[in-house]
Amino acid sequence: MAVYMISYDIKVKDSFEYKPLYEAIKGISGYWCWPLESVWFVDTTTLDANDIMERLRPFLTIKDKGGDVIIIRRCLKEGDG
C-alpha cells in the first residue's frame, strides 16, 4: 500500500466545479481522507503519483504560469526517509 497526499490550489474559484474533482479523487481508491479544504490523502496499491496526476488532469486548468497547481506526494512511514 502507498498513501499519497494530494494538495491543490484552484486559481479561478468562481467558475470551478469542485464536485467532479472530489469524485475523481475519491475514485482513486476506496480509502481516502479529506482533512483540510484543499488536502486529501488516498491509499492505493495500484497507482503511483503519475497515474494519479493523469486521472486528475482533466479536472484542472494547468498552465506553465497562472493555472491551477497540484502537488501529489507519496507519504513515507516514519524512518523510511
Secondary structure, DSSP 8 states (H G I E B T S, - for coil): -EEEEEEEE-S--TT--HHHHHHHHHTT-SEEEEEETTEEEEEESS--HHHHHHHHGGGS---SSSS-EEEEEEE--TT--
